[in-house]
Structures are given as structure tokens and as C-alpha cells.
């Protein structure tokens, strides 16, 4: 053990391919399985004297600052991929939200879509769901949570709303 962040020798490692749709909670669950396998195999090999630790390349160490709750408010002026990635990253906490008609609207799942308009502009609002313009590109909202309600698909949300294209989220 050493008194530095992400330092010290390495006994083993595993790699995982991260898809563009996986969220932080799903990634956590996959990494937990890999971590358990590392303990079962490499740690036991080390304890038995069958594996030697290797020095870690400290030039590859990175630091992630603590997430501030203010980062949960979606910035529709960003590229659609950046907004999508924020939703995926923050699903475990603090979550992401925007404002719609003065009320908080949590966004739980989305995917990058085609479209262009003013950032936050609703490009499509129908029985299929909701598409919102970003700074570049658009995002299809798949599941959301209106203030004081449960999580629902955007299609179900649309059944309870009378929305038209051209409205802007975030206000």
C-alpha cells in the first residue's frame, strides 16, 4: 500500500468494452463481476506466491473531481452526444433534469437522434415520444420523470400532455 491516489503495484487487470448506450449503473454491475473475478484468480495467485505485482504507469493516472449537483441541470446548448453522455453518467446520481412549464423534469434515458433546432426546442412531440434539439444534433427522450410522479416512457408522458413542436425545455 502506498499513500498516493491510484498508485502502487498492480496484481492483475481486466478490460471491458463500454458501449455508447451503457449507463453508469450498468457499468458498475459489470465491473463488480470483473472485480470479483480478479479477487478470485489474481489475488489468490498472489497470495499463493504464483504472481508478482507489476509497477503501475503513473503517467496514466487521472483524477475525476466530485460531481456537483448543479451539473445535473441539462445544458441543451451542448452537442447531443455530450448531453446523452451526461444522462448516462449521472443515472446513479445525482441524475439529470431540465425544466418544463416551470417544473422539474428528470431525464432518465435518451438516445442521440437526427434533428436540428434551437437548443432545448421540442422537435417532435407525439405518441412515439419526444425529440429535443441540442446545440448540435438532437436527443430522443426515452424515459423521464415529471415532478412528483413516477418514471415513465416519454410516449406515456406525451399521452398526458398537449405539446407541440417548437416549445423549449429548460424554462
C-alpha positions, 0 to 999 in steps of 0.5 A: 500500500502506498499513500498516493491516489491510484498508485502502487503495484498492480496484481492483475487487470481486466478490460471491458468494452463500454458501449455508447448506450451503457449507463453508469449503473450498468457499468458498475454491475459489470465491473463488480463481476470483473472485480470479483473475478480478479479477487478470485484468480489474481489475488489468490495467485498472489497470495499463493506466491504464483504472481508478482505485482507489476509497477503501475504507469503513473503517467496514466493516472487521472483524477475525476473531481466530485460531481456537483449537483448543479451539473445535473441541470441539462445544458441543451446548448451542448452537442447531443452526444455530450448531453446523452453522455451526461444522462448516462453518467449521472443515472446513479446520481445525482441524475439529470433534469431540465425544466418544463412549464416551470417544473422539474423534469428528470431525464432518465434515458435518451438516445442521440437522434437526427434533428436540428433546432434551437437548443432545448426546442421540442422537435417532435412531440407525439405518441412515439415520444419526444425529440429535443434539439441540442446545440448540435444534433438532437436527443430522443427522450426515452424515459423521464420523470415529471415532478412528483410522479413516477418514471415513465416512457416519454410516449406515456408522458406525451399521452398526458400532455398537449405539446407541440413542436417548437416549445423549449425545455429548460424554462 
